[in-house]
Amino acid sequence: MFTLSERTNGVVSFMPNNPYALPQSHIPGSLAFQSTNSFGDFFYQEVQQEHFTIWRSTYQPYEDVSLRVRRDQKWLGFRLMLKKHIAHVFLGKPVGIMQGQMHFAYSPLTDVELHLKGSEVYEVVDMQVSPALFSQLKQRGRTFENFTAQIGSDRPVWIAERPAWSSYTVLEAMEDLLKDPTREVVAKHILQEVVNTLLKNKGHDKKIAFDQVENLYLVREMIRKRYSEAMTLKQWAKDTRMNTTDFKYKFRQVFGITPYRYLMYERVKAAKQIMLSNPQLPLSEVAKQCGFGTYNNLRRAFFPMEKTKLSAWRDKNIGMAFQLLVEMMLFDLM
């Protein structure tokens, strides 16, 4: 159990709450807690599995506050910022984590300060993993081996000195895991991706302002919701208040993919969902609904991303979906 305190007001007490009442998506199987104070409201959900534990927290300070999190237990895991940016102090070491960045550490205890600005809403995910799960990672190299050797010691250690940007794949995999935290294979995939990214991070990223990061996330969300519409690079750049060259570079830096390729990814993902939900729909109509316009455009975009032909994917996956439906119907009849 951790202790949260505020520099001026002392210990912050949490009470159990209905997880559906929190200002964040419900995590199945989680315990939910809330703390209401004159200086701010704080919420979190906690869900424990055999080899990992997840906390999803929301901070809503009414004024500038400094929070301190303490926990007298060993920590092995990472923090992923989902919204806004927080200046942290980990055991005396200043670490600023921006929206979409992640930071992985081992520590014999948790002692972290968070400096929050009033009237902002912060969201963060913390994921602690067991040494047994961590040992399953397929990773080599001196940095990784040195880090692994210090797990269990009385000294804190970081995989990388600086936080790294999480890719769109990590962000979407975390969304999936929060919807079904029993899926250990997804947790392991996230862990592998986080460690790989941090080990490859050389600290040569182009400087990005806080408001630019937030605008990039707004464009990503627009693409996710409006993928079927006609959109242009010039429009996206204007929305982020950048020129097109700067926008392309920084979008790829933050999400690990170019803006145009991300649009294609969202359209292909939508096409797969449409084919599964409406197997009888002609592929030409599928193409129109997900923004490709024509069957040939869909076909040309599908193969590079899925490494299989569009028709082959549809035949295989629709067959599997039909078989699963039959099995479910038979189970209900038994």
C-alpha positions in Angstrom: 0.0 0.0 0.0 1.3 3.5 -0.8 1.0 6.7 1.1 0.2 10.0 -0.7 0.8 13.3 1.0 0.7 17.0 0.1 3.5 19.3 1.1 1.2 21.8 3.0 -1.8 19.7 3.9 -0.2 16.4 5.0 -1.6 12.9 4.3 -4.1 12.5 1.5 -6.7 9.9 2.5 -8.5 7.8 0.0 -11.9 6.1 0.3 -13.3 3.2 -1.8 -15.6 4.2 -4.6 -17.6 2.8 -7.4 -15.2 2.4 -10.4 -18.0 3.4 -12.8 -18.2 6.8 -10.9 -14.6 7.8 -11.6 -13.6 10.3 -14.4 -11.8 7.5 -16.3 -12.8 4.3 -18.1 -13.6 1.4 -15.9 -11.0 -1.4 -15.6 -12.7 -4.8 -15.2 -11.8 -6.4 -11.9 -10.3 -3.2 -10.4 -10.7 -1.6 -7.0 -11.4 2.1 -7.2 -10.5 4.9 -4.7 -11.2 8.6 -4.5 -9.8 11.5 -2.4 -11.7 14.8 -2.3 -9.9 17.8 -0.8 -9.9 21.6 -0.7 -6.8 21.6 -2.9 -7.9 19.0 -5.4 -9.5 15.6 -6.2 -7.5 12.5 -6.9 -8.7 9.1 -8.2 -7.2 5.8 -9.0 -8.1 2.2 -10.0 -5.9 -0.7 -9.1 -6.0 -4.2 -10.6 -3.7 -7.0 -9.6 -2.8 -10.0 -11.7 -0.3 -12.8 -10.9 2.7 -11.2 -12.5 1.8 -7.5 -12.8 -0.3 -4.8 -11.1 -1.8 -1.7 -12.8 -2.7 1.6 -11.3 -4.6 4.2 -13.5 -4.6 7.6 -11.7 -6.3 10.9 -12.4 -5.1 14.1 -10.6 -7.3 17.2 -10.6 -5.6 19.9 -8.5 -7.4 23.1 -7.9 -4.2 24.9 -7.2 -0.5 24.3 -7.6 0.4 21.3 -5.4 3.4 19.1 -4.6 2.4 15.5 -3.9 4.7 12.8 -2.4 4.1 9.1 -3.0 5.8 6.7 -0.7 5.7 2.9 -0.6 8.1 0.7 1.4 8.2 -2.1 -1.1 10.4 -2.9 -4.1 9.4 -1.4 -7.4 10.0 -2.8 -10.9 8.0 -1.2 -13.6 7.2 1.9 -15.6 5.1 5.0 -15.7 3.2 6.1 -18.8 1.8 9.6 -19.0 -1.6 9.6 -20.7 -2.5 13.2 -20.4 -0.5 16.4 -19.6 3.1 16.6 -18.3 4.4 16.1 -14.8 7.7 17.2 -13.3 8.8 14.3 -11.0 11.5 13.8 -8.5 12.4 10.1 -8.2 14.5 9.5 -5.0 16.0 13.0 -5.4 16.5 12.7 -9.2 14.5 15.2 -11.3 12.6 13.6 -14.2 10.1 15.4 -16.4 7.7 13.0 -18.1 5.7 14.5 -21.0 2.4 13.3 -22.3 3.0 10.0 -24.1 6.4 9.4 -22.5 7.4 6.5 -20.3 10.1 5.9 -17.7 11.2 2.4 -16.4 13.0 1.8 -13.1 13.9 -0.6 -10.3 13.9 0.8 -6.8 14.1 -0.8 -3.3 11.3 1.6 -2.3 9.0 4.2 -3.9 9.6 7.9 -3.0 8.4 10.2 -5.7 7.4 13.9 -5.7 4.9 15.2 -8.3 4.6 18.9 -9.0 1.2 19.6 -10.4 -0.3 22.9 -11.7 -3.8 24.0 -10.6 -6.8 23.6 -12.9 -5.1 20.9 -15.0 -6.3 17.3 -15.3 -3.5 14.7 -15.4 -3.8 11.0 -16.2 -1.2 8.3 -15.8 -0.7 4.6 -15.8 1.8 2.8 -13.6 2.6 -0.9 -14.2 4.6 -2.9 -11.8 5.9 -6.3 -13.0 7.3 -9.3 -11.3 11.0 -10.3 -11.8 9.6 -13.6 -13.2 7.8 -11.7 -16.0 10.7 -9.4 -16.6 13.1 -12.3 -17.0 11.0 -13.6 -19.9 12.0 -10.6 -22.1 13.9 -11.5 -25.2 16.6 -8.8 -24.8 20.4 -8.6 -24.9 23.0 -6.0 -24.5 25.2 -4.6 -21.8 22.8 -1.9 -20.7 20.0 -4.4 -20.2 22.2 -6.9 -18.5 23.6 -4.3 -16.1 20.0 -3.2 -15.2 18.9 -6.8 -14.7 21.8 -7.6 -12.5 20.8 -4.8 -10.1 17.2 -5.9 -9.6 16.7 -6.8 -6.0 19.6 -4.6 -4.8 19.4 -1.7 -2.3 20.1 0.9 -5.1 17.7 2.4 -7.6 18.5 2.0 -11.3 16.9 3.2 -14.5 16.9 1.4 -17.9 17.5 4.9 -19.5 18.3 8.2 -17.9 15.7 10.0 -19.9 12.0 9.1 -20.6 11.2 7.9 -24.1 8.2 8.4 -26.3 5.8 5.5 -26.4 4.7 4.4 -29.9 1.2 4.2 -31.1 1.4 0.5 -30.7 2.2 0.8 -27.0 -0.6 3.3 -26.5 -3.2 1.1 -28.2 -1.9 -2.1 -26.5 -2.3 -0.3 -23.1 -5.9 0.6 -24.0 -6.6 -3.1 -24.8 -5.0 -4.2 -21.5 -7.1 -1.7 -19.5 -10.2 -3.2 -21.1 -9.1 -6.7 -20.2 -6.3 -6.8 -17.7 -6.4 -10.6 -17.5 -4.5 -10.9 -20.8 -0.9 -11.5 -19.7 0.3 -11.9 -23.2 -0.7 -8.3 -23.9 1.1 -7.1 -20.7 4.2 -9.0 -21.8 4.1 -7.4 -25.2 3.8 -3.9 -23.7 6.7 -4.6 -21.4 8.8 -5.8 -24.3 8.0 -2.8 -26.4 8.6 -0.3 -23.5 12.0 -1.8 -22.7 13.0 -2.0 -26.4 12.1 1.7 -26.9 13.9 2.9 -23.8 17.1 1.0 -24.7 17.1 2.4 -28.2 16.5 6.0 -27.0 19.6 8.0 -27.6 18.3 11.3 -26.3 18.7 13.0 -29.7 15.0 13.8 -30.1 14.0 17.2 -31.4 12.7 19.5 -28.7 8.9 19.7 -28.5 6.9 22.2 -26.5 4.2 21.0 -24.2 1.4 22.6 -26.3 2.8 21.0 -29.4 2.6 17.5 -27.8 -1.0 18.2 -26.8 -1.9 19.4 -30.3 -0.3 16.3 -31.8 -2.5 14.1 -29.6 -5.5 16.1 -30.7 -4.6 15.3 -34.3 -4.1 11.7 -33.5 -7.5 11.6 -31.9 -9.1 13.3 -34.9 -7.6 10.7 -37.2 -9.0 7.9 -35.0 -12.5 9.3 -35.0 -12.6 10.8 -38.5 -10.5 8.3 -40.5 -13.2 8.0 -43.2 -13.0 11.7 -44.1 -10.7 13.4 -46.5 -7.8 14.9 -44.5 -4.6 16.6 -45.6 -1.1 17.1 -44.2 -1.6 20.8 -44.5 -4.7 20.7 -42.4 -3.0 18.6 -39.7 0.0 20.9 -39.6 -2.3 24.0 -39.3 -4.2 22.3 -36.4 -0.9 21.9 -34.5 0.4 25.4 -35.4 3.4 23.9 -37.1 4.7 23.9 -40.7 4.3 20.7 -42.5 7.9 19.6 -42.2 8.0 20.2 -38.5 4.7 18.5 -38.0 5.7 15.3 -39.9 9.0 15.0 -38.0 7.4 15.6 -34.6 4.4 13.3 -35.2 6.7 10.5 -36.1 9.0 11.2 -33.1 6.0 11.1 -30.6 4.1 8.2 -32.2 6.7 6.2 -34.1 4.9 6.4 -37.4 4.3 9.0 -40.1 0.9 10.9 -40.1 -0.1 9.4 -43.5 0.8 5.9 -42.5 -1.1 6.3 -39.3 -4.2 7.3 -41.2 -3.8 4.2 -43.4 -3.4 2.1 -40.2 -6.7 3.4 -38.8 -8.5 2.9 -42.1 -7.2 -0.7 -42.4 -8.2 -1.4 -38.8 -11.7 0.0 -39.5 -11.9 -2.2 -42.6 -11.2 -5.3 -40.6 -13.8 -4.4 -38.0 -16.4 -3.8 -40.7 -15.6 -7.1 -42.5 -16.0 -9.0 -39.2 -19.2 -7.3 -38.2 -20.8 -7.4 -41.7 -19.3 -10.3 -43.6 -21.8 -9.9 -46.5 -20.9 -6.3 -47.3 -19.1 -6.0 -50.7 -15.5 -5.0 -50.4 -16.1 -1.9 -52.5 -18.6 -0.7 -49.9 -16.1 -1.6 -47.1 -13.6 0.6 -48.8 -16.0 3.5 -49.0 -17.0 3.3 -45.3 -13.4 3.3 -44.0 -12.2 6.2 -46.3 -10.3 4.4 -49.1 -13.0 5.2 -51.7 -12.3 2.2 -53.9 -11.6 -1.5 -53.5 -8.2 -1.1 -55.2 -7.1 1.6 -52.7 -8.1 -0.7 -49.8 -6.4 -3.7 -51.4 -3.1 -1.8 -52.0 -3.0 -0.4 -48.4 -4.0 -3.7 -46.8 -1.1 -6.0 -47.8 1.8 -3.9 -46.6 0.3 -3.6 -43.1 -1.2 -7.1 -42.7 1.4 -9.1 -44.7 -1.5 -11.0 -46.4 -3.9 -10.4 -49.2 -7.2 -8.7 -48.3 -9.4 -11.6 -49.7 -7.3 -14.2 -47.8 -7.6 -12.3 -44.5 -11.3 -12.0 -44.9 -11.9 -15.6 -45.7 -9.8 -16.8 -42.8 -11.0 -14.5 -40.1 -14.7 -14.6 -41.1 -14.5 -18.4 -41.0 -13.0 -18.3 -37.6 -15.6 -15.8 -36.4 -18.4 -17.9 -37.7 -17.0 -21.0 -36.0 -16.8 -19.1 -32.7 -20.4 -18.0 -33.1 -21.6 -21.5 -33.7 -19.7 -22.8 -30.6 -21.2 -20.1 -28.5 -24.7 -20.9 -29.7 -24.2 -24.6 -29.0 -22.8 -23.8 -25.5 -26.0 -21.8 -24.8 -28.2 -24.7 -25.8 -26.4 -27.2 -23.5 
